[in-house]
Amino acid sequence: MRILIYSYNYHPEPIGIAPLMTELAQGLVKRGHEVRVVTGMPNYPQRRIYPQYQGKFYLTEEHKGVTIQRSYLRVNGPHPSLLDRLLLDGSFVASSAVQAFRGWRPDVIFSTMPPLPICVPVAFYGWTRACPIVLNVQDIVSEAAVRVGLVKKNGVLIRIADALEKFAYSTASQVSVIDSGFVNKLHSQGVPPEKIVCVPNWVDVNFIRPLPKENNSFRETHKLKGKFVVLYAGNIALTQGLQTVVQAAARLKHIPEIAFVIVGESTALARLQKDCETYKANNVMLLPFEPREKLPELLAAADVSLVVQKRRVTNFNMPSKIQVILASGRAILASVPETGTAQKAVQQSGGGVVVAPEDPQALADAVEDLYLNPALVDALGEQGRNYAVENYGFEEALNHYEALFAAVAASHAEKILAPLPK
């Protein structure tokens, strides 16, 4: 098959959906399919165009058998306003449409959402090229925008977002969601059950795997030998609320063996440094991202890895780091809303402990409990790893998507070839 992946993020961006789409594209190529990716210039998580891509409007390159067609993005720094976000999405809508038409006609289009406006050029391209669309929903944008306070409830923008979501669902042949918790919401937006398929985000369990803490270069480089390491590694944005972690750390300064390590984008770390100074949390280490190939060793340096969300985060926000931490064989400590998909995923895995969000004392108490119970920490890590292997393996997800793409393409071809009614 010829498969077009339409995704705002892709390699070499190290976190978020980019690694997932990169693995999917490369996995499909290894199975003999032709894949091209329409994407933006790399900018995440720094929200700055990477140096080697600056000043370019269009660029086509090949990486591991995948044709990557990049287009211009208007990126305005690490602290975008609502207007900046709209201009960013708008720039990708306009520029990416050009790249989509510069290439062979696909048998199927696989489009990721968010960003929400991407559904417009995808639908237009699918209509003009008579291609079926599989829409992959990573988050419910209209719900998320309200929850994190980007727009006021019942505002004009939220009605536009809801309308765009319904348009995206209506133009797709199938809608894939990453958790069963999305299904009822999509039903309420008019998506019929037979149109929805649930395929969880995956993790390469051969790449992300349990490694020993002994002789770990990350621990040695940062003088963490003998420490009980509580790690947060990933995006630091509106939905996380890492200030809670800093406040929890400050409450545990009396236990010198406990060390908090936060790995993230440099600008966001600078803001957290001010919080560390405010709360006198001298047991927090702030470190920049490392190359993705070092991720397994970074995760292995932890005793416990954190998943943190704010109280108002959307119920449908499922951090991809959950699968990654589980695969690493380390216990999860999740400070997340009790009604969300993240809480459900951690509890179902048996690989972690959940506490209330934005509650520094609850988080500190849970860290101390785990520190005092190393047998539990080991058991959680082992259970999480087993669950990841059984439920989040990449090959299983690839099988699902390969079969889905084949079925959608075949169904579409039958409709085209079917005789017109007399």
Secondary structure by P-SEA (a helix, b strand, c coil): cbbbbbccccccccccaaaaaaaaaaaaaaabbbbbbbcccccccccccccccccccccccccccbbbbbbbbbcccccccaaaaaaaaaaaaaaaaaaaaccccccbbbbbcccccaaaaaaaaaaaabbbbbbbbccaaaaaaaaacccccccaaaaaaaaaaaaaaaaccbbbbccccaaaaaaaaccccccbbbbcccccccccccccccccaaaaaacccccccccccccccccccaaaaaaaaaaacccccbbbbbbccaaaaaaaaaaaaaaccccbbbbccccccaaaaaaaaccbbbbbbcccccccccccaaaaaaaacbbbbcccccccaaaaaaaaaccccccccccaaaaaaaaaaaaacaaaaaaaaaaaaaaaaacccaaaaaaaaaaaaaaaaaaaaaaaaccccc
